[in-house]
Amino acid sequence: MSCNIEWNCPPGSFPYTVRAGDTLYLLAKRFETSVERLAKINSIKDVNVLNIGDTLCIPEPLQYFPTCRTSNYYVVQKSDSIESIADYFGVSSAQIVYSNIGIDADNLYDGMILCIPLSPPRLCVRISKNNLILRYKSGEEISFPCINTLRDFSSQVVQKQIDTSFGGKKRLNLLVPDIAISSQSAKRSEKDIILSDDNMDKVFNLISVGTGVEII
């Protein structure tokens, strides 16, 4: 998995690279779907055969906050509008409204949590030593200082977590279990890539589920 990951999956799903030990049953359990649905969306004839390195599309069914199963959360800022958020993530305003039943698109408020429909990421994450860099397809880069102990590591953001009960602590969980891009206050592992709480607030909103991560 890398920053160069190709997104050839249908809307509402994201690409996943098969790793050693993966089975359709374990993937279905991990991503809260079914073996049958995984087999159908990926045109798999023999559910007992997976090849390491192959790309599967993982379906993420639509639900509503606080149980947004896509976990592609976004925290509204003062200057946001439904149109600006939709434009950033490459989806329509109608899709956001549909994914957040009951919201008034003309009355978003600072701190409001939205569930964003899945779409191809517009950036990738590269971490070099203690700098986390958001690299957009346009060539623009935004850098944030971080604490990082990993080297020669590639992965993918598969879940965004926000804990509203404890000051909005945020984590971007990676494909490898127990490793995340995290705020200091939400750190759970010595392998976590740590940002200041303020920078994590920014990074959390800019990165979507499915984003590739490379550490060099």
C-alpha positions as CSV (number, residue, x, y, z in Angstrom):
1,M,0.0,0.0,0.0
2,S,1.4,3.4,-0.9
3,C,0.7,6.9,-1.9
4,N,0.3,5.7,-5.4
5,I,-2.6,3.5,-4.6
6,E,-5.2,3.3,-7.5
7,W,-8.8,3.8,-6.6
8,N,-10.8,1.6,-9.0
9,C,-13.6,0.7,-6.6
10,P,-17.2,1.7,-6.9
11,P,-18.7,4.4,-4.8
12,G,-19.2,3.4,-1.1
13,S,-16.2,1.1,-1.1
14,F,-12.4,1.5,-0.8
15,P,-9.4,-0.5,-2.1
16,Y,-7.6,-2.9,0.2
17,T,-4.4,-4.9,-0.6
18,V,-4.5,-8.5,0.5
19,R,-1.9,-9.3,3.1
20,A,-0.5,-12.6,4.5
21,G,-3.1,-14.3,6.7
22,D,-6.1,-12.6,5.2
23,T,-9.2,-14.6,4.4
24,L,-12.6,-13.4,3.2
25,Y,-14.1,-14.4,6.5
26,L,-11.6,-12.4,8.5
27,L,-11.9,-9.4,6.2
28,A,-15.7,-9.5,6.4
29,K,-15.6,-9.7,10.2
30,R,-13.0,-6.8,10.4
31,F,-14.9,-4.5,8.1
32,E,-18.4,-5.4,9.3
33,T,-19.7,-6.9,6.0
34,S,-20.3,-10.4,4.7
35,V,-18.3,-13.0,2.8
36,E,-21.1,-13.0,0.2
37,R,-20.9,-9.3,-0.3
38,L,-17.2,-9.2,-0.6
39,A,-17.3,-12.1,-3.1
40,K,-20.0,-10.3,-5.2
41,I,-18.4,-6.9,-5.3
42,N,-15.0,-8.4,-6.2
43,S,-16.3,-11.1,-8.6
44,I,-14.7,-13.8,-6.5
45,K,-15.7,-17.4,-7.6
46,D,-13.7,-19.3,-5.0
47,V,-14.2,-17.7,-1.5
48,N,-11.4,-19.8,-0.1
49,V,-8.7,-18.4,-2.4
50,L,-7.0,-15.0,-1.9
51,N,-3.7,-14.0,-3.4
52,I,-1.3,-11.8,-1.4
53,G,-0.9,-8.4,-3.2
54,D,-4.3,-8.5,-4.9
55,T,-6.6,-5.5,-4.5
56,L,-10.1,-6.0,-3.1
57,C,-12.9,-3.5,-2.9
58,I,-14.2,-3.3,0.7
59,P,-17.9,-2.1,0.9
60,E,-18.8,0.4,3.6
61,P,-22.6,0.6,4.1
62,L,-24.2,4.0,4.7
63,Q,-25.1,4.9,8.2
64,Y,-25.5,8.1,10.2
65,F,-23.5,9.8,12.9
66,P,-22.7,8.7,15.5
67,T,-22.7,5.2,13.9
68,C,-21.3,6.2,10.6
69,R,-19.8,2.9,9.4
70,T,-17.7,4.6,6.7
71,S,-16.1,6.4,9.7
72,N,-15.2,9.2,7.2
73,Y,-15.9,11.9,9.7
74,Y,-15.4,15.7,9.2
75,V,-15.6,18.4,11.9
76,V,-17.2,21.5,10.5
77,Q,-15.2,24.8,10.8
78,K,-16.6,28.3,11.0
79,S,-15.8,29.1,7.4
80,D,-17.3,25.9,6.0
81,S,-20.4,25.5,3.8
82,I,-21.9,22.3,2.5
83,E,-20.7,23.2,-0.9
84,S,-17.1,23.8,0.2
85,I,-16.9,20.5,2.0
86,A,-18.5,18.6,-0.9
87,D,-16.0,20.2,-3.3
88,Y,-13.0,19.3,-1.2
89,F,-14.0,15.6,-1.0
90,G,-15.2,15.3,-4.6
91,V,-18.8,14.4,-3.7
92,S,-22.1,16.3,-4.1
93,S,-23.8,18.4,-1.5
94,A,-26.8,16.1,-1.9
95,Q,-24.7,13.0,-1.0
96,I,-23.5,14.7,2.2
97,V,-27.1,15.6,3.1
98,Y,-28.2,12.1,2.4
99,S,-25.4,10.7,4.5
100,N,-26.4,12.9,7.5
101,I,-30.1,12.6,7.8
102,G,-31.8,15.5,9.5
103,I,-29.2,18.1,8.9
104,D,-30.0,21.6,7.6
105,A,-27.5,22.2,4.9
106,D,-27.9,26.0,5.3
107,N,-27.2,25.9,9.0
108,L,-23.9,24.1,9.7
109,Y,-22.2,25.1,12.9
110,D,-18.7,25.1,14.2
111,G,-17.8,21.6,15.7
112,M,-20.7,19.8,13.9
113,I,-19.6,16.3,12.9
114,L,-20.5,15.1,9.4
115,C,-20.2,11.7,7.8
116,I,-18.6,12.1,4.3
117,P,-19.4,9.6,1.6
118,L,-16.4,7.6,0.4
119,S,-14.6,8.9,-2.7
120,P,-11.0,8.7,-4.1
121,P,-8.6,10.5,-1.8
122,R,-7.2,13.8,-3.3
123,L,-3.9,13.4,-1.4
124,C,-1.5,10.9,0.1
125,V,0.6,11.0,3.3
126,R,4.3,10.8,3.4
127,I,6.3,10.8,6.6
128,S,10.0,11.5,6.5
129,K,11.7,11.2,9.9
130,N,9.6,13.6,12.0
131,N,7.7,15.4,9.3
132,L,4.2,14.4,8.2
133,I,3.6,15.7,4.7
134,L,0.2,15.9,2.9
135,R,1.0,15.7,-0.8
136,Y,-1.9,16.7,-3.1
137,K,-2.3,15.4,-6.6
138,S,-1.8,19.1,-7.7
139,G,1.7,19.0,-6.3
140,E,0.8,21.1,-3.3
141,E,2.3,20.0,0.0
142,I,1.5,20.8,3.6
143,S,3.9,19.7,6.4
144,F,3.4,19.1,10.0
145,P,5.9,18.1,12.7
146,C,5.3,14.7,14.2
147,I,6.9,12.0,16.4
148,N,7.5,8.9,14.4
149,T,9.5,5.7,15.2
150,L,8.7,3.7,12.1
151,R,10.8,3.3,8.9
152,D,10.2,1.8,5.5
153,F,6.5,1.3,6.2
154,S,3.5,1.7,3.9
155,S,-0.2,1.5,4.8
156,Q,-3.6,3.0,4.4
157,V,-6.1,4.9,6.5
158,V,-9.0,2.5,7.1
159,Q,-10.8,4.3,9.9
160,K,-11.3,7.7,11.4
161,Q,-12.1,7.9,15.1
162,I,-13.3,10.9,17.1
163,D,-14.2,10.7,20.8
164,T,-16.7,13.4,21.6
165,S,-16.8,12.3,25.2
166,F,-13.2,13.4,25.9
167,G,-12.6,16.7,24.2
168,G,-12.8,15.3,20.6
169,K,-9.7,13.1,20.7
170,K,-8.9,12.0,17.2
171,R,-7.2,9.0,15.5
172,L,-6.6,7.9,12.0
173,N,-6.3,4.1,12.2
174,L,-4.0,2.4,9.7
175,L,-4.4,-0.9,7.9
176,V,-1.9,-2.5,10.3
177,P,-3.7,-3.1,13.6
178,D,-2.7,-0.9,16.6
179,I,-0.9,1.7,14.5
180,A,-2.5,5.1,13.9
181,I,-1.8,8.8,13.2
182,S,-2.9,10.3,16.5
183,S,-3.0,13.3,18.7
184,Q,-0.9,13.1,21.8
185,S,-4.0,12.9,23.9
186,A,-5.3,9.9,22.0
187,K,-2.1,7.9,21.8
188,R,-2.5,4.2,22.4
189,S,0.7,2.6,21.0
190,E,4.4,3.4,21.0
191,K,4.2,2.9,17.2
192,D,1.6,5.7,16.8
193,I,2.6,8.7,14.6
194,I,1.9,11.6,17.0
195,L,0.9,15.1,16.2
196,S,0.0,18.0,18.5
197,D,-3.7,18.2,19.2
198,D,-4.0,21.4,17.1
199,N,-2.3,19.9,14.1
200,M,-4.2,16.7,14.5
201,D,-7.5,18.7,14.2
202,K,-6.3,20.0,10.8
203,V,-5.0,16.7,9.5
204,F,-8.1,14.8,10.6
205,N,-10.3,16.9,8.4
206,L,-8.0,16.9,5.4
207,I,-7.4,13.1,5.2
208,S,-10.2,10.7,4.1
209,V,-10.6,6.9,4.6
210,G,-8.6,5.1,1.9
211,T,-5.7,7.6,1.9
212,G,-2.3,5.9,1.3
213,V,0.5,6.4,3.8
214,E,4.2,5.9,3.2
215,I,7.0,6.3,5.8
216,I,10.5,6.5,4.5
